[in-house]
Amino acid sequence: MTDSVKPEYLLTLTCPDRPGVVRALTDFLYQRGANILDLQQHSDRLTGRFFARILMEFPGEVPALERMREQFAPVADDFEMSAQIIDVATPMKTLVLVSKIAHCLNDLLFRFRHGSVGIDIPVVVSNHPDLREMVEGYGVRFEHIPVTKDTKAQAEARMFELVDEYDIDLVVLARYMQILSSDACERLAGRAINIHHSFLPSFKGAKPYHQAHDRGVKIIGATAHYVSDVLDEGPIIEQDVARASHTMTPQDLVSVGRDVETQVLARAVKWHSERRVFLNDHRTVVFTDR
């Protein structure tokens, strides 16, 4: 008979940078019998902010999570911290928005089903019915919410009803071809991730890969970022590129571009779900796992 696996806790925080922060953190954890498995920290001299991510285990008795949060509150108050302590085994509840293009959604659903991305997807919302069969094939609820200029507010209100119903922590725009309103962007600040090809703003409008082919591009890229009320200019989480060749057709570029998009979005979602990403004004601090 094997012993049950003990929980591991994760402490993440940001606060004004000042002497004594790290000592206060390590003293607090030592006094509660925590063994630090991983500690990543960053002091930003431009913004004067301190960021930390601490993964811990407990060789002895594991303190109750709520009790540990209560005991940490005075430390957080003393250092003006915005802090969280979570059980790392708890997946992040995620709602995915999509239109008709399936590659990013399919990749996320596959990773979710195999437990490799740290999220739980209870519902997918789309402004088109096309991907219902694929989504329901993964055992996930599919909600079709059409969006027109006149119904945008009602559509977003329905989305937020689902956010509340499923206690959603993260919203992912997996090639959702609708622009969220300023109000929606504000309500989802720091917890909504979008993916787009990195040709923006050079190749705007329809068929950006065809435009890129016409210009003979040599690099194809993708960017995952937090949603903001300025289109495609939110804080960047992850980016990547792939080489392009003169032998490639527009469809070749589309294929390579979609591969890059799925990988970049998956990494951004995984890092966010593992609380590796911190907002730092209009930029991010990302404690990657690589």
N, C-alpha and C positions, 0 to 999 in steps of 0.2 A: 504494500500500500504506500503510495507516494504522498508527500506533504503537498497541500494546496499552495499555489503560487501566491506569494505575498504581493500586495499592491505596491506600485511605485508612484510617487508623487512628483509633480512638476510645479516649480515656482517660477513665475515670470513677472517681471516688473520693469517699470521705468520711473525715474524720479530726477530731480535736480542733482547734478553731480557735485559731490562734496566729500571731504575726508570722513572715513568711518562707516561708509555704506557697506562695504564688503565684510568688514569685521562684524557689524551688526547682524548681517545675514548668516554668516558662518557660526557665530555664537548662538544664534537662535536655533539653528539646525542641530548643532552639537548638543545643546541642552535637551533636545528631544530625541536623541539617539539616532539621528539621520546619518547615513553614509552617502556622501556626494558621489554620484556616478559620472556626472558630466556638468561642467560649469563653463558657460560662455558669457563674456561680458564685453561691453564697449562703452567708452566715454567719448562723447562727441564734443569736441572743443568749440565747434561753431554754434551749436544750439545749447551747450551747457547741460546736456541731458546724459543720464547714465542708464544703461540697459543691461539686463541680466536674464539668463535662462539657466535654471538649476534643476537637474534631474537627480532624484534621491531614492534610496531604498532604506529599509529599517531592519537591521539584523535581529533586533529584539522585537518588543511589542510595537505594533503599528498604531500610531495615534489616530483617532477618529478624524476624518477630513474636516468636518464642520468645526470641531474643537480646535484643530490646528489653525484654521482660518481666523477664528475668534482670538486666539493667542497671538497671532501675527499682526492683528489690527493695530495695536499700539506702536509696533515697529514701523509699520506703513505710515501711520500718522506722524511720527517723529521725523521721518525723512520725506514726507509729502509724496509717497509712492502711489502709483496706480499699479496694483498687484493682483495676481490670481494664483491660487493653489488648486490644482486639479489632480484627479486620478488619471494617469496616462492611458489606462485601458478603456476609457470612455470615448467612443467615437464622436466626432462633431456632426450634429444634425445639419444636413445640407439640402437645400432646394436648388434644383438646376433649371435654368431657363434656356430654351432652345427654339429655333425656328424650323428650318427644313434640312439643314446640313448636319449630318449625323456623326462625323468622325470624332469630334471632341467628346460628345455625349457618350457614344459607344465605348470609348476608351475609359472614361470615368466610371461608367456602370460596370465594366469588366474589372477594373481595379477595386471598386467598392465590393463587388461580389467576392473577390479573392482576398479582401482584407489588406490590401497593400497601400492604401492611400489615407487611412485614418479617418474616414468619414462614413456616415450612414445616410443614404439617400432614400427618404420615405416617399418623395413625390417629385415628379418632373412636370414643369409647366411649359406649354408651347402655344404660340399664336397660330399654329397650323396643326392639323390632325395627322400629318404624314407619318410621324415616328411613334404613334401609339403602340403598334404591334411590337416593335423592337423594345420599347420601354417595359411594357407589360410582360414581355418574355423574360425579363430579369426579375419579375415579381414586384415591380415598383408601380405605384399609382401614377397614372397619366392624366393630367388636367389640361383640357383644351380651353384656352382663354383667348378668343379672337381680339385683335387690337386694331382699331381704326382711329383716325384723328378725333372723332367725336366720342369714342368709348375708352380712350386711354386712361382717364382717371378711374373709371369703374374697373377696368382690367387690373390696374395697379392695386386698387382697394381689395380686389379678390385675391391677388397674390399675397398681400399682407395678412389677409384672413388665414391663408394657408401657413404663412410664417408663424403666426400665433398658434394655430391648431397643432402644428408639429414641433413647436418650440425650436424653431430653426435658428442656428448660430451663424450659418454661412450661406450666401446666395452666389451661385456660379453662373455666369453668362457664357454658355458653351456655344458660341456662334448664334447668339440671340440677336436677330436683326431688327431690334427696336431700341430706341433711345429712351432711357429712363428719365422721368421728370426730375427737376431739381429737388422737389420734396422727397421723392423716393431715394435719390442719391444721398441726401442728408440723413435720412432715416437708416440707410444701410452703410453709412460711412465706416470704412475699416473692416467691413464684413461682407463685401460684395466684390468678386473678382471677375474681370473680363479678359478675353483673349482677342488679339487682332494681329494681322500680318504687319510686319515692321516697314512696309512700303509707305504707310501713312506718315506724314501728309503728302508725300511725293506723288503717290498714285491714288487719287481719291475717286470715289464713285464706283461704278460697276466694273467687274472683271479686272481687279488690280493685277492679277498674275499675267493676264494678257497684255496689259499696259507695260508691265515690267519686261515681258518678253520682247515687246516692240523696242524697248530701250536697251536691250542687251545686258540686263543686270547679271552680275557675277556672284551675288550673295542673296540668299533668301532668308528672311528672318521672321521671328514672331516675338511678341511682347505680352506678358501677363501683368496686369496692373489692377489696383483697386479702382472701383468706379468713382468718378467725380462728376460734378455738374458741368465740367468742361470736357467735351467729347474726346476720349482716348488720351487724356492728359493726366490721369490719376497717378498716384505714387506707384512706381514700378517695382514689381516683386522679382520677376525673372525674365531673361531674354536669351535667345539662342539663334544661331544662324547655320545654314547649310550652303555649300558651294553650288553654284549654277554653272552650266556649260552652254556654249553656243550650239551644241548638238541637241539641246532640249527643246521640246515643243511646249506650247502653252500648257497643255495637259500634263506634261512632265513636271513643269513648275508647280502646278496645282497639287500634284501628288506629293512632291517633296515638301511643299509648304504645309500641307496638312499634317504630314509626319512631324514637322517641327512644332506646329501649333499644339498637337496632342501632348507632346513631351513637355513643352514649356508650361502648358496649363496644368498638367498632372503634377509637376514639381511645385508649382505655385500653390496648388490646393493642398498638397501633402505638407509643405512647409507651414502653411497657415494653420492647418489642422493640428500640427505638432507644436503650435505656438512659437514658431521660429521667426516670425515676421513682426516687426514693431514699426509703427508709424513714427516718423521723425520729421515734423513739419510736412513739407511736400515730398519728402524722400522716405526711404525705408531703411531699417537695419535688419539684415537677414542672417541669422545664425544657421548656416546651411549644415546639412548632414554629410557633406562630401569634402 
